[in-house]
Structures are given as C-alpha cells and as structure tokens.
Amino acid sequence: MSIEVKDITYTYMKNTPFERTALRHVSLTLEEGSFMAVAGHTGSGKSTLMQHLNGLLQPTSGEILVDGVSIAGKSPAARAARSKVGMVFQKPEHQLFEETVAADIAFGPKNMGLSAEKIGQRVREAMEFVGLDYEKYHTRSPFQLSGGQMRRAAIAGVIAMQPKYLVLDEPTAGLDPRGREDLLQQILKLHKKQQVTILLVSHNMDDIARVADQVVFMEQGEILVNAPPREAFFAKDEIQRAGLAVPQITALLEELQAKGLPVDVRALSIEEGTAHILQALRGNGAC
C-alpha cells in the first residue's frame, strides 16, 4: 500500500498571461510505514506537491493513487481514498475556528458521521496524544492557548480523523527550539506508535536528518534527489542546486576533515557526530 505520484505536472493559471508551471513530470512513491521528507527553497514546488496528495489540487497531467485508487473525481472510491490522507498546513493554528478546543478537534470526526460517544473518545485520545491535558483544555477557547499549544490542537484535529497517511507542511516553522523539539517528538511518536505514514515538508535539514528514512530534494518543480538520508545528504551538487545546506553536524565534520582530522563525515545526528569525532581523536592518539 502506498501513495503513488505518477508523472504529474501542474500549471497555475493555465492559458493566461500569468501561467506558471509549478510541477514538472514529478513521480514518487510514499510507501506505507515510511517517513519521507521533502525539502527545497521557496518556489521549488514542494507545497504544491503536498496539496495534490489528497486532491486539494488536481494535476494538469498525471495522476495520484492512494492504495491503488485514483483520488480524482467524485466517486465514493475516490472520496474514500482522499480521506486516508490527513493534511497539516503551515501555521496550522490558523485552521482553528471553533469556540472550544474540544469542538475544534471534533469537527472532522463529526463530518465523518461518527457517533457522539466515538467523537468524544477520539477528541480525548487526540488531545492526550499531542500532550494537551483534556480536563484542563477541552472547554478552553483555542485562541487562549499559547502558539505551541494552538499548533498541537490543530494537529490533534487531524489526528482525531485517524488518517493512514499524514502530510505536514513546515509544521515547526516559527516555533522556538523547545517548541520545535516537542512537536517533532509528537510527530515521531505518531509515526512509531500509531504506524502513521508521514510526509514532512521542511526546509530544516537538521530536522530531516533526524527523522526521515527517505529524502526528496526539489528545485523548480522537479525532483533532484529521492534517496535514503545517508545518500541524499552527500549529493552535494544537487544540494547546492536546490539552494539547500547539509545538516550542521555534517558541515562541522566536513570542516574538521578539511583541517586534517581523519573523521568519518557520514553522520546525521549530534550523537553520531560526537562518536565519529571521538573515534578519530583516539585514532590520532589525541585522547
């Protein structure tokens, strides 16, 4: 089972003086159980691609299949396929609109036709999952929450619908370091404990290196790299072309190597990098 993007092209405002092609013959597969990250600078097409995955945009050509079913059209099968894909947009707190946190989270499950008992259960479970205490926050206005709490509430609204696939567009943008770390941990927990397949759109290469098992780099509506992290982050020409940078720990190791320390630069986390530096120092007799 998977989401298959099959040779899609998308043109904004086609046949007008403002016509612009945002995606060019893009193909990729998001396998069930995987954690894919898509990176690229502004205008690379990554957000446009994301909006195709549950039918918010329809490709000019090509098709999207969710578990083998086309999401195009209004058939019951297409609607069911689209419902498997949850979307969290940039600054998802802007999606909040109900009078209480619980009502906002319940909005999606209500539209699914679930019973009041089932809706209440999903709201409570989703709030607890994202770290919002149900008794403390369920009757509170979402606009009385902190920025990080509002973002959690918005994500809980998507989680309450129990999507099989979850697409997140820059979910940590604008958060302070602690807020970003907390939210990343929530996303990882959702992936590992609930077996939700994740597609994360981000420009933060350090975050991507920590969480993804497949990495896509985009530039001008095309895919430059689609590979596991250890391969993707050493495709230097493509990274430069995409206007991206390697993770900070990788950059540090490369700098140490350039200064003569025989260190293995293939690290994707601070823990790995520290181990590589210590190993190199021991080999040099420095410790």
C-alpha positions as CSV (number, residue, x, y, z in Angstrom):
1,M,0.0,0.0,0.0
2,S,1.2,3.5,-0.8
3,I,0.6,6.9,-2.2
4,E,1.8,6.9,-5.8
5,V,2.5,10.2,-7.6
6,K,2.7,9.3,-11.3
7,D,4.3,11.8,-13.7
8,I,2.3,14.8,-12.6
9,T,2.6,18.3,-14.0
10,Y,0.8,21.2,-12.6
11,T,0.4,24.7,-14.1
12,Y,-1.1,27.6,-12.3
13,M,-3.5,29.9,-14.2
14,K,-3.1,27.9,-17.4
15,N,-3.8,29.7,-20.7
16,T,-3.5,33.1,-19.1
17,P,-0.7,35.7,-19.2
18,F,0.2,34.6,-15.7
19,E,0.7,30.9,-16.5
20,R,3.3,29.2,-14.3
21,T,4.3,25.6,-14.2
22,A,4.9,24.6,-10.6
23,L,5.5,20.8,-11.0
24,R,7.1,19.1,-14.0
25,H,6.7,15.4,-14.5
26,V,7.0,14.5,-10.8
27,S,6.9,10.9,-9.8
28,L,7.4,9.4,-6.3
29,T,6.0,6.7,-4.0
30,L,5.3,7.2,-0.3
31,E,5.4,3.6,1.0
32,E,3.1,2.6,3.9
33,G,5.0,2.8,7.1
34,S,7.7,5.2,5.8
35,F,8.7,8.7,6.9
36,M,9.5,10.8,3.9
37,A,10.8,14.4,4.0
38,V,10.6,16.8,1.1
39,A,12.9,19.8,1.0
40,G,13.5,22.8,-1.3
41,H,13.6,26.5,-1.1
42,T,10.6,28.8,-1.7
43,G,9.1,28.2,-5.1
44,S,10.6,24.7,-5.6
45,G,7.2,23.1,-5.8
46,K,7.1,21.2,-2.5
47,S,4.0,22.8,-1.1
48,T,2.2,22.5,-4.5
49,L,3.1,18.8,-4.5
50,M,1.7,18.4,-1.0
51,Q,-1.6,19.9,-2.0
52,H,-2.1,17.2,-4.7
53,L,-1.9,14.3,-2.2
54,N,-5.4,14.5,-1.0
55,G,-7.0,16.2,-4.0
56,L,-6.8,19.9,-2.9
57,L,-5.2,20.5,-6.3
58,Q,-5.8,18.3,-9.4
59,P,-2.8,17.8,-11.7
60,T,-2.7,19.3,-15.2
61,S,-1.5,15.8,-16.3
62,G,-0.6,12.6,-14.5
63,E,-2.4,11.0,-11.6
64,I,-2.3,10.3,-7.8
65,L,-3.2,6.9,-6.4
66,V,-3.8,6.2,-2.8
67,D,-3.6,2.4,-2.1
68,G,-4.1,1.8,-5.8
69,V,-7.2,4.0,-6.1
70,S,-7.2,7.3,-8.1
71,I,-8.2,10.3,-6.0
72,A,-9.5,12.2,-8.9
73,G,-13.3,12.7,-9.3
74,K,-16.3,12.5,-7.1
75,S,-16.9,8.7,-6.9
76,P,-17.2,7.1,-3.5
77,A,-13.9,5.2,-4.1
78,A,-12.1,8.5,-4.8
79,R,-13.6,10.2,-1.7
80,A,-12.6,7.2,0.5
81,A,-9.1,7.3,-0.9
82,R,-8.7,11.0,-0.2
83,S,-10.0,10.6,3.3
84,K,-7.0,8.4,4.1
85,V,-4.7,11.4,3.7
86,G,-4.6,14.0,6.5
87,M,-3.1,17.4,5.9
88,V,-1.5,19.9,8.3
89,F,-0.6,23.2,6.6
90,Q,1.9,25.8,7.5
91,K,0.9,27.6,10.7
92,P,-2.0,25.1,11.3
93,E,-3.2,27.2,14.2
94,H,-4.8,29.4,11.5
95,Q,-7.1,26.5,10.8
96,L,-8.7,26.8,14.3
97,F,-12.2,28.4,14.3
98,E,-14.5,26.8,16.9
99,E,-15.4,28.2,20.3
100,T,-13.6,25.5,22.3
101,V,-10.6,23.2,21.8
102,A,-12.8,20.1,22.0
103,A,-15.3,21.4,19.4
104,D,-12.4,22.2,17.0
105,I,-10.9,18.8,17.3
106,A,-14.3,17.2,17.0
107,F,-15.1,19.0,13.7
108,G,-13.5,16.4,11.4
109,P,-14.9,13.3,13.2
110,K,-18.4,14.9,13.2
111,N,-18.2,15.3,9.4
112,M,-17.3,11.6,9.2
113,G,-20.7,10.8,10.7
114,L,-19.3,9.2,13.9
115,S,-21.5,8.8,17.0
116,A,-21.2,11.4,19.8
117,E,-19.6,8.7,22.0
118,K,-17.0,7.9,19.4
119,I,-16.3,11.5,18.7
120,G,-15.7,12.2,22.4
121,Q,-13.4,9.3,22.6
122,R,-11.3,10.4,19.6
123,V,-11.1,14.0,20.9
124,R,-9.8,12.9,24.3
125,E,-7.3,10.5,22.8
126,A,-6.1,13.0,20.3
127,M,-5.6,15.7,22.9
128,E,-3.7,13.3,25.2
129,F,-1.6,12.1,22.3
130,V,-0.3,15.6,21.5
131,G,0.2,16.5,25.1
132,L,-2.8,18.7,25.8
133,D,-4.5,17.8,29.1
134,Y,-8.1,17.1,28.3
135,E,-9.6,18.2,31.6
136,K,-7.6,21.4,31.6
137,Y,-8.0,22.5,28.0
138,H,-11.1,20.9,26.4
139,T,-13.5,23.7,27.3
140,R,-11.0,26.5,26.7
141,S,-11.1,28.7,23.6
142,P,-8.3,27.7,21.2
143,F,-7.4,31.4,21.0
144,Q,-6.4,31.4,24.6
145,L,-3.7,28.8,24.1
146,S,0.0,29.6,23.5
147,G,1.3,29.4,20.0
148,G,2.7,25.9,20.5
149,Q,-0.5,24.7,22.2
150,M,-2.6,26.0,19.3
151,R,-0.4,24.1,16.8
152,R,-0.9,21.0,18.9
153,A,-4.6,21.5,19.0
154,A,-4.7,21.9,15.2
155,I,-2.7,18.7,14.7
156,A,-5.0,16.9,17.2
157,G,-7.9,17.8,14.9
158,V,-6.2,15.9,12.1
159,I,-5.1,13.0,14.3
160,A,-8.7,12.6,15.5
161,M,-9.7,11.7,12.0
162,Q,-7.2,8.8,12.2
163,P,-5.6,9.2,8.7
164,K,-3.5,6.5,7.4
165,Y,-1.1,9.0,5.8
166,L,-0.2,12.4,7.3
167,V,1.3,15.2,5.3
168,L,2.7,18.1,7.2
169,D,3.9,21.4,5.6
170,E,6.6,23.1,7.7
171,P,4.9,22.2,11.0
172,T,7.7,23.5,13.2
173,A,8.1,26.9,11.3
174,G,8.0,29.8,13.7
175,L,8.4,27.8,16.9
176,D,11.2,28.3,19.4
177,P,13.8,25.5,19.8
178,R,11.9,23.8,22.6
179,G,8.6,24.0,20.8
180,R,10.1,22.6,17.6
181,E,11.6,19.7,19.5
182,D,8.4,18.9,21.4
183,L,6.4,18.9,18.1
184,L,9.0,16.7,16.3
185,Q,8.8,14.2,19.1
186,Q,5.0,14.2,18.8
187,I,5.2,13.5,15.1
188,L,7.7,10.7,15.7
189,K,5.5,9.2,18.3
190,L,2.6,9.3,15.9
191,H,4.7,7.5,13.3
192,K,6.2,4.9,15.5
193,K,3.3,4.1,17.9
194,Q,0.3,4.6,15.7
195,Q,2.1,3.4,12.5
196,V,1.0,6.6,10.6
197,T,2.9,7.1,7.4
198,I,4.4,10.6,7.3
199,L,5.4,13.0,4.6
200,L,7.1,16.1,6.1
201,V,7.7,19.2,4.0
202,S,10.5,21.2,5.6
203,H,13.5,23.4,4.8
204,N,15.2,22.4,8.1
205,M,17.8,19.9,7.1
206,D,18.7,19.1,10.7
207,D,15.2,18.0,11.5
208,I,15.0,16.0,8.3
209,A,18.3,14.2,9.1
210,R,16.9,13.1,12.4
211,V,13.5,11.8,11.4
212,A,13.3,10.8,7.8
213,D,14.1,7.4,6.2
214,Q,13.6,8.8,2.7
215,V,14.6,12.3,1.5
216,V,13.4,14.2,-1.6
217,F,15.1,17.5,-2.8
218,M,13.1,19.7,-5.2
219,E,14.0,22.6,-7.4
220,Q,11.9,24.4,-10.0
221,G,9.1,21.8,-9.8
222,E,11.4,18.9,-10.4
223,I,12.8,16.2,-8.1
224,L,16.6,16.3,-7.9
225,V,17.2,13.6,-5.3
226,N,15.0,10.8,-4.0
227,A,17.1,8.7,-1.7
228,P,17.8,7.5,1.9
229,P,19.3,10.2,4.1
230,R,22.9,9.0,4.1
231,E,22.8,9.1,0.3
232,A,20.8,12.2,-0.1
233,F,22.9,14.4,2.1
234,F,26.1,13.6,0.2
235,A,24.6,14.5,-3.2
236,K,26.5,17.8,-3.0
237,D,25.9,19.1,-6.5
238,E,22.1,18.6,-6.1
239,I,22.0,20.1,-2.7
240,Q,23.8,23.2,-4.0
241,R,21.5,23.4,-7.0
242,A,18.4,23.2,-4.7
243,G,19.8,26.0,-2.6
244,L,20.0,23.9,0.5
245,A,22.7,23.1,3.0
246,V,23.8,19.9,4.7
247,P,22.9,19.3,8.4
248,Q,25.0,21.3,10.8
249,I,26.7,18.2,12.2
250,T,27.7,17.1,8.7
251,A,29.1,20.6,7.9
252,L,31.1,20.5,11.2
253,L,32.6,17.1,10.4
254,E,33.5,18.2,6.9
255,E,35.3,21.2,8.3
256,L,37.2,19.1,10.8
257,Q,38.2,16.7,8.0
258,A,39.4,19.6,5.8
259,K,41.6,20.7,8.7
260,G,43.3,17.3,8.8
261,L,41.2,15.2,11.3
262,P,40.5,11.8,9.7
263,V,36.9,11.8,10.7
264,D,34.0,10.0,9.1
265,V,31.7,12.7,7.9
266,R,28.7,10.4,7.4
267,A,26.7,11.4,10.5
268,L,23.1,12.6,10.7
269,S,22.8,13.4,14.4
270,I,24.9,15.0,17.1
271,E,25.2,11.7,18.8
272,E,26.6,10.1,15.7
273,G,28.9,13.0,15.0
274,T,30.3,13.0,18.6
275,A,31.1,9.3,18.3
276,H,32.9,9.8,15.0
277,I,34.9,12.7,16.4
278,L,36.0,10.7,19.4
279,Q,36.9,7.7,17.2
280,A,39.0,10.0,15.0
281,L,40.7,11.6,18.0
282,R,41.5,8.2,19.5
283,G,42.9,7.1,16.2
284,N,45.1,10.2,16.2
285,G,46.2,9.5,19.8
286,A,44.6,12.7,21.0
287,C,42.5,11.0,23.6
